[in-house]
Amino acid sequence: MNDQILVGLSFIVTGVYLVLFWRNPAMALHGTQSAWLMFTKALPWMTVSMLIAGLLERSIDRHLLYRLFGAHSGFRGVFLATILGSLGTGSRWGVYPLAAAMLAARASLPSVMAFTTSWMLISIPRSASEFPFFGIRLTFVRMALSFAISIFAGLIMLLFTRT
């Protein structure tokens, strides 16, 4: 399924670039150059993140992950996954391989949803960098709301997966 999506998106992007090259070659060239720069900046991070995620996937106790986040875990799994995700500070190149490792260990979709959502929204380690700009009160309010949103996202997914 993922391969089909990738192939479909590849055709769409290629088509858009071909039309753009025909209508506005300078813009298409600039877009290609920008994409290449982004790729070269992201490649080292992607490589390191994938290597770390691969090591973590092999070193994490799958039985423990299943006990904590499996289909039977319900709200408890969503809550624990939200807390675990809030401790993250890495990039999307780190979170998605970890989420895939959770899925490989048969963690539930609601738990993985809560984990990835809280990873992106909360990030307790990054919150210290918010204090000087937003103040302690706004930072804590944002984190509390993000925690609630992460729980809510997991619970919505729980409703969808129970039917």
N, C-alpha and C positions, 0 to 999 in steps of 0.2 A: 504494500500500500504506500509506504513512504517513498519507495523508488518511483512509483507512478506519479506521485505528487511532484517529486523532484524533476522528473522528465517533463511533466506538464508545465511547471514553472519555467523550466529551461527554454521550452518552445515559446512561451509567452514573452519572456525577457528578450530572447533572440529576435522575435518578431518586432517587438517594440524598438529595439536598437536598429534593426534594419529599416523600419519606417523612419525613425529619427535620422539615421544616416542619409536617407533619401531626401528628407525635408529640411534638416538642419545639421549638416555634417559637423560643424564646429561644436555644437552642443553635445552631440553623440560622442565625439572625441574627448571632450572635456569630462563627460560622464564616465567614459571608459578609463581615463587617467585617474579620476577620483576613486573609482572602484579599485583600481590597481594599488593606489596608495593605501587605501583602507585595508586591503588584503595583506599587503606587506607589513603593515603595522600589527594586524591581528594574528598573523601566522605564528609568531613566536609564542604569543599568549595561548593560542589554540593548542599548539603542540604541548606546551608545559601542562596546561589544564587537562588535556586528554591523557597524558602520561600519569598525572596524579590521580585522575579519576579511575584509570585502569588499575593502578595499584590499590586504590581504596576499594574498588569493586571486588578485587581478589582477597583483600585482607579483612573486609567487614564480614562479620558472622551473619550469614544469610538467615539462619534460624532465628537469631535475635531480631533481625529486621522484620521477619515475618511475624514473630510474636508481638512486636510493638506496633507494626503498621499493616498487618495483613487484613484481609477482607472482614474478619471477625472483630477488628479493633474498634470500628465505629467512631464515635465522638472522641474517645480516648486517643485513638490513632491520629485523628485530625489535630487534636490539641497538641499532642507530643510532636507531631511533624511541624506544626506552626512554631513551636519553641525551637526545635532543631534548626529550621530554616532561618529563624531570626538571628541566629548566631553566625550565619554566613557573611562573608565579606568579599567573596570572589566575584568574578564576572559570569555572564551567561555561559561562557565556555566552560565554566566549572560546574554550574548548577545543573545543567541539562544532563551531562554524563552521570552526575551523582543521582539525579532523579531516575535515569535509565537503570542505574545499578539497583536502586530501590525496586523498580518494576521487575527487574530480573530476579530479585529475591522475593517476588510475589507480594510486594506492598500494594495496598489498595490504591485505586485511582484517587479517591478523596484525600488520602494521606499525602500522596505525591502532589496533588493540586495545592494543598495547604502548605507543603514544604516549599514548592517553587514560588508560590505567591508571597509567602513571608520572606523568603530569601531576597526577592526583588524589592519588596516594600519596606521591610523593617531594618534589617542589618544593624543590630545593636553596636557592633564594633565601629561602624561608620558614623554612628550618631554623634560621637564627640566632635566630628568636623562640622556638624550642623549648629552646635551650640553658639559659636561666635556669630553666625549669620542670622539665625532664627530665634535664638534665646532658648533657655531651658524649657519654659512652658510650652511654646509652640512645638518644639522637638518632641516632648513627651506626648502632647496631644496627637501629633502626627503618627507617632509610633503606636499609641493606643488604638487609634482609628485603623491603622494598617494591620494591627494584630486582629482586630475585629473583622476586618475585610478578609483576611486570610482564613480565619475560622469559618466565616460565612461562605467563602468560595469552596472550602472543603465540604461543608454541610450541603451545599447545593449539589455538588458532585455526588455526595452520598445519596441524595434523593434520586438522582438520575441513574445511579448504578444499582439501586435496589429494585428497580422495576424491570 
